[in-house]
C-alpha cells in the first residue's frame, strides 16, 4: 500500500511544471561531465527536480563518499526516460500496463511505453555514449534490480536506492 501511495504522490508531483530551483540546477550541472550535462538538459523538469532531491539525500547520507560519479548516478539514474517522450499520464499508464502484463512482456516491444519501461538499460547506453563514469552507468542500469544483483559497493548502492524512494 505504501508503494501505491508513493506512486500517487509522484504522479501528482509530476504534473507541477518547471525544473529544480536555479541554485539546484547550477549545483547539478556543476557535478556533471559535458556529455552528462547534455543528457541532464533533455530530462523533464519533474525528473530533474526528483533527481536533485535524490542527489541531495545521497550527499547528506554518504558525506565524503558521495563522489562526483556517485552524485552523477543519483542525478542521472532516470535519464533513459527521455527516450520514450512520454508525459505523466502515459507514464502512469505504462506503469499500470507493466503491473497487468508483467514487466518482461510489457517492456518487450519497440513502442514508447516499452521504451519507458526499459529506461534503466536505455539510460545506461546513453550515459556510456556520453562518456560517463562506469559507476554512474552501472547504477543507472541496476537501479531497478534486486539488491542481490547490484554490483556497486553495498553502502553506495543502498544509499542511492534509499534516496530514490522508488
Chimera marker file (.cmm) of the C-alpha trace (Angstrom):
<marker_set name="trace">
<marker id="1" x="0.000" y="0.000" z="0.000" r="1" g="1" b="0" radius="0.5"/>
<marker id="2" x="2.877" y="2.382" z="0.779" r="1" g="1" b="0" radius="0.5"/>
<marker id="3" x="4.265" y="1.856" z="-2.738" r="1" g="1" b="0" radius="0.5"/>
<marker id="4" x="0.897" y="2.745" z="-4.274" r="1" g="1" b="0" radius="0.5"/>
<marker id="5" x="0.750" y="5.936" z="-2.181" r="1" g="1" b="0" radius="0.5"/>
<marker id="6" x="4.295" y="6.747" z="-3.307" r="1" g="1" b="0" radius="0.5"/>
<marker id="7" x="3.259" y="6.385" z="-6.957" r="1" g="1" b="0" radius="0.5"/>
<marker id="8" x="0.199" y="8.589" z="-6.466" r="1" g="1" b="0" radius="0.5"/>
<marker id="9" x="2.359" y="11.322" z="-4.877" r="1" g="1" b="0" radius="0.5"/>
<marker id="10" x="4.917" y="11.044" z="-7.677" r="1" g="1" b="0" radius="0.5"/>
<marker id="11" x="2.172" y="11.281" z="-10.314" r="1" g="1" b="0" radius="0.5"/>
<marker id="12" x="0.675" y="14.448" z="-8.879" r="1" g="1" b="0" radius="0.5"/>
<marker id="13" x="4.135" y="15.914" z="-8.341" r="1" g="1" b="0" radius="0.5"/>
<marker id="14" x="4.929" y="15.259" z="-11.990" r="1" g="1" b="0" radius="0.5"/>
<marker id="15" x="2.047" y="17.499" z="-13.041" r="1" g="1" b="0" radius="0.5"/>
<marker id="16" x="3.746" y="20.533" z="-11.466" r="1" g="1" b="0" radius="0.5"/>
<marker id="17" x="5.595" y="22.412" z="-14.231" r="1" g="1" b="0" radius="0.5"/>
<marker id="18" x="9.200" y="23.512" z="-14.129" r="1" g="1" b="0" radius="0.5"/>
<marker id="19" x="12.523" y="22.134" z="-13.111" r="1" g="1" b="0" radius="0.5"/>
<marker id="20" x="14.545" y="22.479" z="-9.934" r="1" g="1" b="0" radius="0.5"/>
<marker id="21" x="15.330" y="25.818" z="-8.334" r="1" g="1" b="0" radius="0.5"/>
<marker id="22" x="18.027" y="27.736" z="-10.243" r="1" g="1" b="0" radius="0.5"/>
<marker id="23" x="20.554" y="27.133" z="-7.443" r="1" g="1" b="0" radius="0.5"/>
<marker id="24" x="19.868" y="23.377" z="-7.559" r="1" g="1" b="0" radius="0.5"/>
<marker id="25" x="20.128" y="23.389" z="-11.353" r="1" g="1" b="0" radius="0.5"/>
<marker id="26" x="23.558" y="25.070" z="-11.150" r="1" g="1" b="0" radius="0.5"/>
<marker id="27" x="24.676" y="22.654" z="-8.422" r="1" g="1" b="0" radius="0.5"/>
<marker id="28" x="23.668" y="19.662" z="-10.545" r="1" g="1" b="0" radius="0.5"/>
<marker id="29" x="25.256" y="20.955" z="-13.763" r="1" g="1" b="0" radius="0.5"/>
<marker id="30" x="28.453" y="21.666" z="-11.839" r="1" g="1" b="0" radius="0.5"/>
<marker id="31" x="28.696" y="17.976" z="-10.919" r="1" g="1" b="0" radius="0.5"/>
<marker id="32" x="28.198" y="16.611" z="-14.413" r="1" g="1" b="0" radius="0.5"/>
<marker id="33" x="30.626" y="15.992" z="-17.246" r="1" g="1" b="0" radius="0.5"/>
<marker id="34" x="29.819" y="17.758" z="-20.527" r="1" g="1" b="0" radius="0.5"/>
<marker id="35" x="28.070" y="14.768" z="-22.121" r="1" g="1" b="0" radius="0.5"/>
<marker id="36" x="26.157" y="14.069" z="-18.909" r="1" g="1" b="0" radius="0.5"/>
<marker id="37" x="25.071" y="17.705" z="-18.765" r="1" g="1" b="0" radius="0.5"/>
<marker id="38" x="23.656" y="17.450" z="-22.280" r="1" g="1" b="0" radius="0.5"/>
<marker id="39" x="21.572" y="14.463" z="-21.195" r="1" g="1" b="0" radius="0.5"/>
<marker id="40" x="20.518" y="16.265" z="-17.988" r="1" g="1" b="0" radius="0.5"/>
<marker id="41" x="19.135" y="19.150" z="-20.028" r="1" g="1" b="0" radius="0.5"/>
<marker id="42" x="16.960" y="16.724" z="-22.013" r="1" g="1" b="0" radius="0.5"/>
<marker id="43" x="15.265" y="15.416" z="-18.842" r="1" g="1" b="0" radius="0.5"/>
<marker id="44" x="11.831" y="16.737" z="-17.896" r="1" g="1" b="0" radius="0.5"/>
<marker id="45" x="11.519" y="19.361" z="-15.189" r="1" g="1" b="0" radius="0.5"/>
<marker id="46" x="9.911" y="16.851" z="-12.852" r="1" g="1" b="0" radius="0.5"/>
<marker id="47" x="12.655" y="14.263" z="-13.435" r="1" g="1" b="0" radius="0.5"/>
<marker id="48" x="15.331" y="16.894" z="-12.763" r="1" g="1" b="0" radius="0.5"/>
<marker id="49" x="13.548" y="18.021" z="-9.547" r="1" g="1" b="0" radius="0.5"/>
<marker id="50" x="13.309" y="14.399" z="-8.409" r="1" g="1" b="0" radius="0.5"/>
<marker id="51" x="16.956" y="13.735" z="-9.290" r="1" g="1" b="0" radius="0.5"/>
<marker id="52" x="18.220" y="16.767" z="-7.353" r="1" g="1" b="0" radius="0.5"/>
<marker id="53" x="16.333" y="15.511" z="-4.295" r="1" g="1" b="0" radius="0.5"/>
<marker id="54" x="17.904" y="12.075" z="-4.691" r="1" g="1" b="0" radius="0.5"/>
<marker id="55" x="21.395" y="13.554" z="-5.076" r="1" g="1" b="0" radius="0.5"/>
<marker id="56" x="20.985" y="15.860" z="-2.068" r="1" g="1" b="0" radius="0.5"/>
<marker id="57" x="19.869" y="12.918" z="0.114" r="1" g="1" b="0" radius="0.5"/>
<marker id="58" x="22.809" y="10.803" z="-1.101" r="1" g="1" b="0" radius="0.5"/>
<marker id="59" x="25.251" y="13.653" z="-0.400" r="1" g="1" b="0" radius="0.5"/>
<marker id="60" x="23.881" y="14.033" z="3.136" r="1" g="1" b="0" radius="0.5"/>
<marker id="61" x="23.944" y="10.283" z="3.764" r="1" g="1" b="0" radius="0.5"/>
<marker id="62" x="27.374" y="9.450" z="2.345" r="1" g="1" b="0" radius="0.5"/>
<marker id="63" x="29.280" y="12.647" z="3.104" r="1" g="1" b="0" radius="0.5"/>
<marker id="64" x="32.782" y="12.414" z="1.581" r="1" g="1" b="0" radius="0.5"/>
<marker id="65" x="31.940" y="9.054" z="-0.028" r="1" g="1" b="0" radius="0.5"/>
<marker id="66" x="29.448" y="10.902" z="-2.256" r="1" g="1" b="0" radius="0.5"/>
<marker id="67" x="31.970" y="11.344" z="-5.049" r="1" g="1" b="0" radius="0.5"/>
<marker id="68" x="31.181" y="13.058" z="-8.335" r="1" g="1" b="0" radius="0.5"/>
<marker id="69" x="30.314" y="9.748" z="-10.106" r="1" g="1" b="0" radius="0.5"/>
<marker id="70" x="28.007" y="8.745" z="-7.214" r="1" g="1" b="0" radius="0.5"/>
<marker id="71" x="26.195" y="12.077" z="-7.327" r="1" g="1" b="0" radius="0.5"/>
<marker id="72" x="26.008" y="11.873" z="-11.126" r="1" g="1" b="0" radius="0.5"/>
<marker id="73" x="24.403" y="8.437" z="-10.698" r="1" g="1" b="0" radius="0.5"/>
<marker id="74" x="21.824" y="9.991" z="-8.381" r="1" g="1" b="0" radius="0.5"/>
<marker id="75" x="21.169" y="12.805" z="-10.844" r="1" g="1" b="0" radius="0.5"/>
<marker id="76" x="21.005" y="10.670" z="-13.990" r="1" g="1" b="0" radius="0.5"/>
<marker id="77" x="19.582" y="7.295" z="-12.911" r="1" g="1" b="0" radius="0.5"/>
<marker id="78" x="16.301" y="8.024" z="-14.773" r="1" g="1" b="0" radius="0.5"/>
<marker id="79" x="17.821" y="9.689" z="-17.860" r="1" g="1" b="0" radius="0.5"/>
<marker id="80" x="16.648" y="6.851" z="-20.107" r="1" g="1" b="0" radius="0.5"/>
<marker id="81" x="13.085" y="8.112" z="-19.728" r="1" g="1" b="0" radius="0.5"/>
<marker id="82" x="13.900" y="10.853" z="-22.255" r="1" g="1" b="0" radius="0.5"/>
<marker id="83" x="13.890" y="8.222" z="-24.994" r="1" g="1" b="0" radius="0.5"/>
<marker id="84" x="10.187" y="7.445" z="-24.574" r="1" g="1" b="0" radius="0.5"/>
<marker id="85" x="8.916" y="11.006" z="-24.792" r="1" g="1" b="0" radius="0.5"/>
<marker id="86" x="6.018" y="10.101" z="-22.501" r="1" g="1" b="0" radius="0.5"/>
<marker id="87" x="4.328" y="12.663" z="-20.282" r="1" g="1" b="0" radius="0.5"/>
<marker id="88" x="2.995" y="11.969" z="-16.777" r="1" g="1" b="0" radius="0.5"/>
<marker id="89" x="-0.304" y="10.389" z="-17.788" r="1" g="1" b="0" radius="0.5"/>
<marker id="90" x="1.209" y="7.959" z="-20.283" r="1" g="1" b="0" radius="0.5"/>
<marker id="91" x="3.975" y="7.118" z="-17.806" r="1" g="1" b="0" radius="0.5"/>
<marker id="92" x="1.313" y="6.211" z="-15.254" r="1" g="1" b="0" radius="0.5"/>
<marker id="93" x="-0.442" y="4.077" z="-17.879" r="1" g="1" b="0" radius="0.5"/>
<marker id="94" x="2.855" y="2.337" z="-18.699" r="1" g="1" b="0" radius="0.5"/>
<marker id="95" x="3.332" y="1.520" z="-15.012" r="1" g="1" b="0" radius="0.5"/>
<marker id="96" x="-0.174" y="0.037" z="-14.777" r="1" g="1" b="0" radius="0.5"/>
<marker id="97" x="0.403" y="-1.828" z="-18.061" r="1" g="1" b="0" radius="0.5"/>
<marker id="98" x="3.567" y="-3.327" z="-16.584" r="1" g="1" b="0" radius="0.5"/>
<marker id="99" x="1.693" y="-4.492" z="-13.473" r="1" g="1" b="0" radius="0.5"/>
<marker id="100" x="-1.065" y="-6.083" z="-15.551" r="1" g="1" b="0" radius="0.5"/>
<marker id="101" x="1.095" y="-7.725" z="-18.186" r="1" g="1" b="0" radius="0.5"/>
<marker id="102" x="4.283" y="-8.284" z="-16.229" r="1" g="1" b="0" radius="0.5"/>
<marker id="103" x="7.406" y="-6.197" z="-16.720" r="1" g="1" b="0" radius="0.5"/>
<marker id="104" x="9.125" y="-8.582" z="-19.115" r="1" g="1" b="0" radius="0.5"/>
<marker id="105" x="6.186" y="-8.741" z="-21.538" r="1" g="1" b="0" radius="0.5"/>
<marker id="106" x="5.239" y="-5.059" z="-21.231" r="1" g="1" b="0" radius="0.5"/>
<marker id="107" x="8.789" y="-3.883" z="-21.941" r="1" g="1" b="0" radius="0.5"/>
<marker id="108" x="9.449" y="-6.245" z="-24.851" r="1" g="1" b="0" radius="0.5"/>
<marker id="109" x="8.197" y="-4.084" z="-27.715" r="1" g="1" b="0" radius="0.5"/>
<marker id="110" x="9.609" y="-1.103" z="-29.544" r="1" g="1" b="0" radius="0.5"/>
<marker id="111" x="6.836" y="1.345" z="-28.676" r="1" g="1" b="0" radius="0.5"/>
<marker id="112" x="7.160" y="4.326" z="-26.383" r="1" g="1" b="0" radius="0.5"/>
<marker id="113" x="5.656" y="2.572" z="-23.343" r="1" g="1" b="0" radius="0.5"/>
<marker id="114" x="8.026" y="-0.366" z="-23.734" r="1" g="1" b="0" radius="0.5"/>
<marker id="115" x="10.986" y="2.013" z="-24.039" r="1" g="1" b="0" radius="0.5"/>
<marker id="116" x="9.834" y="3.864" z="-20.915" r="1" g="1" b="0" radius="0.5"/>
<marker id="117" x="9.780" y="0.570" z="-19.015" r="1" g="1" b="0" radius="0.5"/>
<marker id="118" x="13.353" y="-0.134" z="-20.214" r="1" g="1" b="0" radius="0.5"/>
<marker id="119" x="14.642" y="3.302" z="-19.169" r="1" g="1" b="0" radius="0.5"/>
<marker id="120" x="17.333" y="1.738" z="-16.977" r="1" g="1" b="0" radius="0.5"/>
<marker id="121" x="19.080" y="-0.016" z="-19.883" r="1" g="1" b="0" radius="0.5"/>
<marker id="122" x="18.440" y="2.837" z="-22.328" r="1" g="1" b="0" radius="0.5"/>
<marker id="123" x="19.843" y="5.337" z="-19.816" r="1" g="1" b="0" radius="0.5"/>
<marker id="124" x="22.956" y="3.236" z="-19.259" r="1" g="1" b="0" radius="0.5"/>
<marker id="125" x="23.516" y="3.127" z="-23.021" r="1" g="1" b="0" radius="0.5"/>
<marker id="126" x="23.042" y="6.908" z="-23.325" r="1" g="1" b="0" radius="0.5"/>
<marker id="127" x="25.486" y="7.516" z="-20.476" r="1" g="1" b="0" radius="0.5"/>
<marker id="128" x="28.069" y="5.157" z="-21.955" r="1" g="1" b="0" radius="0.5"/>
<marker id="129" x="27.896" y="7.058" z="-25.238" r="1" g="1" b="0" radius="0.5"/>
<marker id="130" x="28.179" y="10.353" z="-23.321" r="1" g="1" b="0" radius="0.5"/>
<marker id="131" x="31.411" y="9.210" z="-21.642" r="1" g="1" b="0" radius="0.5"/>
<marker id="132" x="30.027" y="8.878" z="-18.111" r="1" g="1" b="0" radius="0.5"/>
<marker id="133" x="31.971" y="7.195" z="-15.331" r="1" g="1" b="0" radius="0.5"/>
<marker id="134" x="31.388" y="3.410" z="-15.131" r="1" g="1" b="0" radius="0.5"/>
<marker id="135" x="29.869" y="3.767" z="-11.640" r="1" g="1" b="0" radius="0.5"/>
<marker id="136" x="27.257" y="6.206" z="-12.975" r="1" g="1" b="0" radius="0.5"/>
<marker id="137" x="26.449" y="3.878" z="-15.876" r="1" g="1" b="0" radius="0.5"/>
<marker id="138" x="26.266" y="0.834" z="-13.615" r="1" g="1" b="0" radius="0.5"/>
<marker id="139" x="23.809" y="2.368" z="-11.144" r="1" g="1" b="0" radius="0.5"/>
<marker id="140" x="21.600" y="3.617" z="-13.956" r="1" g="1" b="0" radius="0.5"/>
<marker id="141" x="21.463" y="0.072" z="-15.327" r="1" g="1" b="0" radius="0.5"/>
<marker id="142" x="20.960" y="-1.589" z="-11.915" r="1" g="1" b="0" radius="0.5"/>
<marker id="143" x="18.682" y="0.792" z="-10.005" r="1" g="1" b="0" radius="0.5"/>
<marker id="144" x="15.561" y="-1.349" z="-10.504" r="1" g="1" b="0" radius="0.5"/>
<marker id="145" x="17.274" y="-4.685" z="-9.879" r="1" g="1" b="0" radius="0.5"/>
<marker id="146" x="17.005" y="-6.530" z="-6.575" r="1" g="1" b="0" radius="0.5"/>
<marker id="147" x="19.849" y="-5.854" z="-4.148" r="1" g="1" b="0" radius="0.5"/>
<marker id="148" x="21.250" y="-9.342" z="-4.719" r="1" g="1" b="0" radius="0.5"/>
<marker id="149" x="22.101" y="-8.303" z="-8.307" r="1" g="1" b="0" radius="0.5"/>
<marker id="150" x="23.794" y="-4.969" z="-7.544" r="1" g="1" b="0" radius="0.5"/>
<marker id="151" x="27.494" y="-4.770" z="-8.355" r="1" g="1" b="0" radius="0.5"/>
<marker id="152" x="28.324" y="-1.417" z="-6.733" r="1" g="1" b="0" radius="0.5"/>
<marker id="153" x="29.767" y="-1.217" z="-3.223" r="1" g="1" b="0" radius="0.5"/>
<marker id="154" x="26.819" y="-2.052" z="-0.928" r="1" g="1" b="0" radius="0.5"/>
<marker id="155" x="26.894" y="1.183" z="1.111" r="1" g="1" b="0" radius="0.5"/>
<marker id="156" x="26.790" y="3.321" z="-2.025" r="1" g="1" b="0" radius="0.5"/>
<marker id="157" x="24.076" y="1.270" z="-3.746" r="1" g="1" b="0" radius="0.5"/>
<marker id="158" x="21.908" y="1.199" z="-0.599" r="1" g="1" b="0" radius="0.5"/>
<marker id="159" x="22.225" y="4.952" z="-0.186" r="1" g="1" b="0" radius="0.5"/>
<marker id="160" x="21.287" y="5.575" z="-3.824" r="1" g="1" b="0" radius="0.5"/>
<marker id="161" x="18.293" y="3.224" z="-3.594" r="1" g="1" b="0" radius="0.5"/>
<marker id="162" x="17.043" y="4.655" z="-0.298" r="1" g="1" b="0" radius="0.5"/>
<marker id="163" x="17.376" y="8.223" z="-1.587" r="1" g="1" b="0" radius="0.5"/>
<marker id="164" x="15.412" y="7.353" z="-4.727" r="1" g="1" b="0" radius="0.5"/>
<marker id="165" x="12.394" y="6.251" z="-2.661" r="1" g="1" b="0" radius="0.5"/>
<marker id="166" x="11.351" y="4.241" z="-5.704" r="1" g="1" b="0" radius="0.5"/>
<link id1="1" id2="2" r="1" g="1" b="0" radius="0.2"/>
<link id1="2" id2="3" r="1" g="1" b="0" radius="0.2"/>
<link id1="3" id2="4" r="1" g="1" b="0" radius="0.2"/>
<link id1="4" id2="5" r="1" g="1" b="0" radius="0.2"/>
<link id1="5" id2="6" r="1" g="1" b="0" radius="0.2"/>
<link id1="6" id2="7" r="1" g="1" b="0" radius="0.2"/>
<link id1="7" id2="8" r="1" g="1" b="0" radius="0.2"/>
<link id1="8" id2="9" r="1" g="1" b="0" radius="0.2"/>
<link id1="9" id2="10" r="1" g="1" b="0" radius="0.2"/>
<link id1="10" id2="11" r="1" g="1" b="0" radius="0.2"/>
<link id1="11" id2="12" r="1" g="1" b="0" radius="0.2"/>
<link id1="12" id2="13" r="1" g="1" b="0" radius="0.2"/>
<link id1="13" id2="14" r="1" g="1" b="0" radius="0.2"/>
<link id1="14" id2="15" r="1" g="1" b="0" radius="0.2"/>
<link id1="15" id2="16" r="1" g="1" b="0" radius="0.2"/>
<link id1="16" id2="17" r="1" g="1" b="0" radius="0.2"/>
<link id1="17" id2="18" r="1" g="1" b="0" radius="0.2"/>
<link id1="18" id2="19" r="1" g="1" b="0" radius="0.2"/>
<link id1="19" id2="20" r="1" g="1" b="0" radius="0.2"/>
<link id1="20" id2="21" r="1" g="1" b="0" radius="0.2"/>
<link id1="21" id2="22" r="1" g="1" b="0" radius="0.2"/>
<link id1="22" id2="23" r="1" g="1" b="0" radius="0.2"/>
<link id1="23" id2="24" r="1" g="1" b="0" radius="0.2"/>
<link id1="24" id2="25" r="1" g="1" b="0" radius="0.2"/>
<link id1="25" id2="26" r="1" g="1" b="0" radius="0.2"/>
<link id1="26" id2="27" r="1" g="1" b="0" radius="0.2"/>
<link id1="27" id2="28" r="1" g="1" b="0" radius="0.2"/>
<link id1="28" id2="29" r="1" g="1" b="0" radius="0.2"/>
<link id1="29" id2="30" r="1" g="1" b="0" radius="0.2"/>
<link id1="30" id2="31" r="1" g="1" b="0" radius="0.2"/>
<link id1="31" id2="32" r="1" g="1" b="0" radius="0.2"/>
<link id1="32" id2="33" r="1" g="1" b="0" radius="0.2"/>
<link id1="33" id2="34" r="1" g="1" b="0" radius="0.2"/>
<link id1="34" id2="35" r="1" g="1" b="0" radius="0.2"/>
<link id1="35" id2="36" r="1" g="1" b="0" radius="0.2"/>
<link id1="36" id2="37" r="1" g="1" b="0" radius="0.2"/>
<link id1="37" id2="38" r="1" g="1" b="0" radius="0.2"/>
<link id1="38" id2="39" r="1" g="1" b="0" radius="0.2"/>
<link id1="39" id2="40" r="1" g="1" b="0" radius="0.2"/>
<link id1="40" id2="41" r="1" g="1" b="0" radius="0.2"/>
<link id1="41" id2="42" r="1" g="1" b="0" radius="0.2"/>
<link id1="42" id2="43" r="1" g="1" b="0" radius="0.2"/>
<link id1="43" id2="44" r="1" g="1" b="0" radius="0.2"/>
<link id1="44" id2="45" r="1" g="1" b="0" radius="0.2"/>
<link id1="45" id2="46" r="1" g="1" b="0" radius="0.2"/>
<link id1="46" id2="47" r="1" g="1" b="0" radius="0.2"/>
<link id1="47" id2="48" r="1" g="1" b="0" radius="0.2"/>
<link id1="48" id2="49" r="1" g="1" b="0" radius="0.2"/>
<link id1="49" id2="50" r="1" g="1" b="0" radius="0.2"/>
<link id1="50" id2="51" r="1" g="1" b="0" radius="0.2"/>
<link id1="51" id2="52" r="1" g="1" b="0" radius="0.2"/>
<link id1="52" id2="53" r="1" g="1" b="0" radius="0.2"/>
<link id1="53" id2="54" r="1" g="1" b="0" radius="0.2"/>
<link id1="54" id2="55" r="1" g="1" b="0" radius="0.2"/>
<link id1="55" id2="56" r="1" g="1" b="0" radius="0.2"/>
<link id1="56" id2="57" r="1" g="1" b="0" radius="0.2"/>
<link id1="57" id2="58" r="1" g="1" b="0" radius="0.2"/>
<link id1="58" id2="59" r="1" g="1" b="0" radius="0.2"/>
<link id1="59" id2="60" r="1" g="1" b="0" radius="0.2"/>
<link id1="60" id2="61" r="1" g="1" b="0" radius="0.2"/>
<link id1="61" id2="62" r="1" g="1" b="0" radius="0.2"/>
<link id1="62" id2="63" r="1" g="1" b="0" radius="0.2"/>
<link id1="63" id2="64" r="1" g="1" b="0" radius="0.2"/>
<link id1="64" id2="65" r="1" g="1" b="0" radius="0.2"/>
<link id1="65" id2="66" r="1" g="1" b="0" radius="0.2"/>
<link id1="66" id2="67" r="1" g="1" b="0" radius="0.2"/>
<link id1="67" id2="68" r="1" g="1" b="0" radius="0.2"/>
<link id1="68" id2="69" r="1" g="1" b="0" radius="0.2"/>
<link id1="69" id2="70" r="1" g="1" b="0" radius="0.2"/>
<link id1="70" id2="71" r="1" g="1" b="0" radius="0.2"/>
<link id1="71" id2="72" r="1" g="1" b="0" radius="0.2"/>
<link id1="72" id2="73" r="1" g="1" b="0" radius="0.2"/>
<link id1="73" id2="74" r="1" g="1" b="0" radius="0.2"/>
<link id1="74" id2="75" r="1" g="1" b="0" radius="0.2"/>
<link id1="75" id2="76" r="1" g="1" b="0" radius="0.2"/>
<link id1="76" id2="77" r="1" g="1" b="0" radius="0.2"/>
<link id1="77" id2="78" r="1" g="1" b="0" radius="0.2"/>
<link id1="78" id2="79" r="1" g="1" b="0" radius="0.2"/>
<link id1="79" id2="80" r="1" g="1" b="0" radius="0.2"/>
<link id1="80" id2="81" r="1" g="1" b="0" radius="0.2"/>
<link id1="81" id2="82" r="1" g="1" b="0" radius="0.2"/>
<link id1="82" id2="83" r="1" g="1" b="0" radius="0.2"/>
<link id1="83" id2="84" r="1" g="1" b="0" radius="0.2"/>
<link id1="84" id2="85" r="1" g="1" b="0" radius="0.2"/>
<link id1="85" id2="86" r="1" g="1" b="0" radius="0.2"/>
<link id1="86" id2="87" r="1" g="1" b="0" radius="0.2"/>
<link id1="87" id2="88" r="1" g="1" b="0" radius="0.2"/>
<link id1="88" id2="89" r="1" g="1" b="0" radius="0.2"/>
<link id1="89" id2="90" r="1" g="1" b="0" radius="0.2"/>
<link id1="90" id2="91" r="1" g="1" b="0" radius="0.2"/>
<link id1="91" id2="92" r="1" g="1" b="0" radius="0.2"/>
<link id1="92" id2="93" r="1" g="1" b="0" radius="0.2"/>
<link id1="93" id2="94" r="1" g="1" b="0" radius="0.2"/>
<link id1="94" id2="95" r="1" g="1" b="0" radius="0.2"/>
<link id1="95" id2="96" r="1" g="1" b="0" radius="0.2"/>
<link id1="96" id2="97" r="1" g="1" b="0" radius="0.2"/>
<link id1="97" id2="98" r="1" g="1" b="0" radius="0.2"/>
<link id1="98" id2="99" r="1" g="1" b="0" radius="0.2"/>
<link id1="99" id2="100" r="1" g="1" b="0" radius="0.2"/>
<link id1="100" id2="101" r="1" g="1" b="0" radius="0.2"/>
<link id1="101" id2="102" r="1" g="1" b="0" radius="0.2"/>
<link id1="102" id2="103" r="1" g="1" b="0" radius="0.2"/>
<link id1="103" id2="104" r="1" g="1" b="0" radius="0.2"/>
<link id1="104" id2="105" r="1" g="1" b="0" radius="0.2"/>
<link id1="105" id2="106" r="1" g="1" b="0" radius="0.2"/>
<link id1="106" id2="107" r="1" g="1" b="0" radius="0.2"/>
<link id1="107" id2="108" r="1" g="1" b="0" radius="0.2"/>
<link id1="108" id2="109" r="1" g="1" b="0" radius="0.2"/>
<link id1="109" id2="110" r="1" g="1" b="0" radius="0.2"/>
<link id1="110" id2="111" r="1" g="1" b="0" radius="0.2"/>
<link id1="111" id2="112" r="1" g="1" b="0" radius="0.2"/>
<link id1="112" id2="113" r="1" g="1" b="0" radius="0.2"/>
<link id1="113" id2="114" r="1" g="1" b="0" radius="0.2"/>
<link id1="114" id2="115" r="1" g="1" b="0" radius="0.2"/>
<link id1="115" id2="116" r="1" g="1" b="0" radius="0.2"/>
<link id1="116" id2="117" r="1" g="1" b="0" radius="0.2"/>
<link id1="117" id2="118" r="1" g="1" b="0" radius="0.2"/>
<link id1="118" id2="119" r="1" g="1" b="0" radius="0.2"/>
<link id1="119" id2="120" r="1" g="1" b="0" radius="0.2"/>
<link id1="120" id2="121" r="1" g="1" b="0" radius="0.2"/>
<link id1="121" id2="122" r="1" g="1" b="0" radius="0.2"/>
<link id1="122" id2="123" r="1" g="1" b="0" radius="0.2"/>
<link id1="123" id2="124" r="1" g="1" b="0" radius="0.2"/>
<link id1="124" id2="125" r="1" g="1" b="0" radius="0.2"/>
<link id1="125" id2="126" r="1" g="1" b="0" radius="0.2"/>
<link id1="126" id2="127" r="1" g="1" b="0" radius="0.2"/>
<link id1="127" id2="128" r="1" g="1" b="0" radius="0.2"/>
<link id1="128" id2="129" r="1" g="1" b="0" radius="0.2"/>
<link id1="129" id2="130" r="1" g="1" b="0" radius="0.2"/>
<link id1="130" id2="131" r="1" g="1" b="0" radius="0.2"/>
<link id1="131" id2="132" r="1" g="1" b="0" radius="0.2"/>
<link id1="132" id2="133" r="1" g="1" b="0" radius="0.2"/>
<link id1="133" id2="134" r="1" g="1" b="0" radius="0.2"/>
<link id1="134" id2="135" r="1" g="1" b="0" radius="0.2"/>
<link id1="135" id2="136" r="1" g="1" b="0" radius="0.2"/>
<link id1="136" id2="137" r="1" g="1" b="0" radius="0.2"/>
<link id1="137" id2="138" r="1" g="1" b="0" radius="0.2"/>
<link id1="138" id2="139" r="1" g="1" b="0" radius="0.2"/>
<link id1="139" id2="140" r="1" g="1" b="0" radius="0.2"/>
<link id1="140" id2="141" r="1" g="1" b="0" radius="0.2"/>
<link id1="141" id2="142" r="1" g="1" b="0" radius="0.2"/>
<link id1="142" id2="143" r="1" g="1" b="0" radius="0.2"/>
<link id1="143" id2="144" r="1" g="1" b="0" radius="0.2"/>
<link id1="144" id2="145" r="1" g="1" b="0" radius="0.2"/>
<link id1="145" id2="146" r="1" g="1" b="0" radius="0.2"/>
<link id1="146" id2="147" r="1" g="1" b="0" radius="0.2"/>
<link id1="147" id2="148" r="1" g="1" b="0" radius="0.2"/>
<link id1="148" id2="149" r="1" g="1" b="0" radius="0.2"/>
<link id1="149" id2="150" r="1" g="1" b="0" radius="0.2"/>
<link id1="150" id2="151" r="1" g="1" b="0" radius="0.2"/>
<link id1="151" id2="152" r="1" g="1" b="0" radius="0.2"/>
<link id1="152" id2="153" r="1" g="1" b="0" radius="0.2"/>
<link id1="153" id2="154" r="1" g="1" b="0" radius="0.2"/>
<link id1="154" id2="155" r="1" g="1" b="0" radius="0.2"/>
<link id1="155" id2="156" r="1" g="1" b="0" radius="0.2"/>
<link id1="156" id2="157" r="1" g="1" b="0" radius="0.2"/>
<link id1="157" id2="158" r="1" g="1" b="0" radius="0.2"/>
<link id1="158" id2="159" r="1" g="1" b="0" radius="0.2"/>
<link id1="159" id2="160" r="1" g="1" b="0" radius="0.2"/>
<link id1="160" id2="161" r="1" g="1" b="0" radius="0.2"/>
<link id1="161" id2="162" r="1" g="1" b="0" radius="0.2"/>
<link id1="162" id2="163" r="1" g="1" b="0" radius="0.2"/>
<link id1="163" id2="164" r="1" g="1" b="0" radius="0.2"/>
<link id1="164" id2="165" r="1" g="1" b="0" radius="0.2"/>
<link id1="165" id2="166" r="1" g="1" b="0" radius="0.2"/>
</marker_set>
